[in-house]
Amino acid sequence: MHHRVKGNQGAYGSKGFFLTKRFIFERVRGMQVFDTVGAHVLADFWGCQFEKLNDAQFLMDSLRQAARSAKMTILGERSHKFEPQGFTGLLLLAESHISIHTYPERGYAAIDVFTCGGGLTQKAIEHLRKALRPTNVVEMTVRRGAEGSLLQTVASKITA
């Protein structure tokens, strides 16, 4: 739906300028304008150190720091340490969520970052990459929230 912005709106528009509701909402929140509601990044980190993948405190701290580095708002968190090894952690965000599931015996972490606001997801992934130092990364970005967006999924293999 388009709305006509009336009067002198400064940086948000000017007389006679047509904007979508989403554009106005994103501009007011200070976000960049993107053509989708959100980006959902699924990342497989391989070749991570056993000790890092089995350290619940380190992993939750890393998730929190990743969220902060991407200017995300943490609303809540849950985690579970498995025996004899492994970990699952989740941050509930105002923007959506970040999660990690680790398999230390395989040197593997499954990471999931879904946010509205475009580039925020990649900043969080980059922070986790620096913290966990995988030797191999496979990422898939799913565009969410636009009609037909799941058909525009992009996958990439990145050797760390």
C-alpha positions in Angstrom: 0.0 0.0 0.0 1.3 3.5 -0.9 0.8 6.6 1.1 1.3 10.2 -0.1 3.5 12.1 2.3 2.0 15.5 2.9 3.8 18.7 3.9 7.5 19.1 4.5 8.8 15.9 5.9 12.5 16.6 5.8 14.6 13.4 5.4 11.5 11.2 5.3 10.0 12.7 2.2 8.7 15.8 0.7 5.4 17.1 -0.7 4.2 14.9 -3.5 6.6 12.0 -2.8 5.0 8.5 -2.6 6.3 6.0 0.0 5.3 2.5 1.0 4.3 1.9 4.6 7.4 -0.3 4.9 9.7 2.4 3.7 8.3 4.8 6.2 8.6 2.3 9.0 12.2 1.4 8.1 13.2 5.0 7.8 11.7 5.9 11.2 13.5 3.0 12.8 16.7 4.2 11.2 17.1 1.0 9.1 18.3 0.8 5.6 15.6 0.1 3.0 15.5 -3.5 1.6 13.1 -5.2 -0.7 12.3 -8.0 1.8 11.2 -8.2 5.3 14.2 -10.1 6.5 17.2 -12.3 5.8 17.6 -15.7 7.3 21.2 -17.0 7.3 21.9 -20.7 7.9 25.6 -21.4 8.4 27.5 -24.6 8.9 30.8 -24.1 10.7 33.2 -27.0 10.3 36.6 -27.5 11.8 35.9 -25.7 15.1 37.8 -26.6 18.3 36.2 -29.1 20.5 36.7 -27.0 23.6 35.0 -23.9 22.2 32.0 -26.0 20.9 31.6 -27.6 24.4 31.9 -24.4 26.5 28.4 -23.2 27.3 29.5 -19.9 28.8 31.8 -19.1 25.9 29.0 -19.9 23.4 26.4 -17.8 25.1 28.8 -14.9 25.5 29.6 -15.2 21.8 25.9 -15.2 20.8 25.3 -12.1 23.0 28.4 -10.3 21.5 27.3 -11.2 18.0 23.9 -9.7 18.7 25.4 -6.5 20.2 27.9 -6.1 17.3 25.0 -6.2 14.9 23.0 -3.7 17.0 20.3 -6.3 17.8 18.0 -6.1 20.8 18.1 -9.2 23.1 14.8 -9.9 24.7 15.5 -13.3 26.2 17.7 -16.4 26.0 17.7 -20.2 26.6 20.4 -22.7 26.5 21.1 -26.4 27.2 24.4 -28.2 27.7 24.3 -31.8 26.7 26.2 -34.7 28.2 28.8 -35.9 27.4 29.1 -33.0 25.0 27.2 -30.5 22.8 25.2 -27.4 23.3 22.1 -25.5 22.1 21.7 -21.8 22.7 19.1 -19.3 21.5 18.7 -15.6 21.8 15.2 -14.2 21.3 15.6 -10.8 19.6 13.3 -7.9 18.9 14.5 -8.4 15.3 13.9 -12.2 15.4 16.5 -14.8 16.7 20.0 -16.2 16.7 20.7 -19.9 17.6 23.6 -22.3 17.7 23.7 -26.1 18.0 27.1 -27.7 18.5 28.5 -31.1 17.9 32.0 -30.9 19.4 32.9 -34.5 18.5 32.5 -33.5 14.9 34.0 -30.0 15.1 30.6 -28.7 13.8 28.3 -25.9 14.7 24.9 -25.2 13.1 24.1 -21.4 13.3 20.9 -19.7 12.4 20.4 -15.9 12.3 17.1 -14.4 11.2 16.5 -10.7 11.4 14.6 -8.0 9.8 16.9 -5.2 8.7 19.1 -6.7 6.0 22.8 -6.5 6.7 22.5 -7.2 10.4 22.5 -11.0 9.9 25.9 -10.9 8.2 27.5 -8.9 11.0 26.4 -11.5 13.6 27.7 -14.4 11.4 31.0 -12.6 11.0 31.3 -12.2 14.8 30.6 -15.8 15.4 33.1 -16.8 12.7 35.8 -14.8 14.4 34.9 -16.4 17.8 34.7 -20.0 16.6 37.4 -19.9 13.9 36.0 -22.7 11.6 38.2 -24.0 8.9 35.2 -24.3 6.5 31.9 -22.4 6.3 28.9 -23.2 4.2 26.2 -20.5 4.3 22.7 -20.2 2.9 20.8 -17.0 2.9 17.0 -17.2 2.6 15.1 -14.1 1.7 12.0 -14.0 3.9 8.8 -12.1 3.8 8.4 -11.2 0.2 6.1 -13.0 -2.2 8.2 -15.7 -3.9 11.2 -14.9 -1.8 12.0 -18.5 -0.8 12.7 -19.1 -4.5 15.6 -16.6 -4.3 17.7 -18.5 -1.8 21.4 -18.1 -2.2 23.9 -20.7 -1.0 27.7 -20.2 -0.8 30.6 -22.2 0.4 33.3 -20.2 2.1 36.6 -21.6 3.1 37.7 -19.8 6.3 
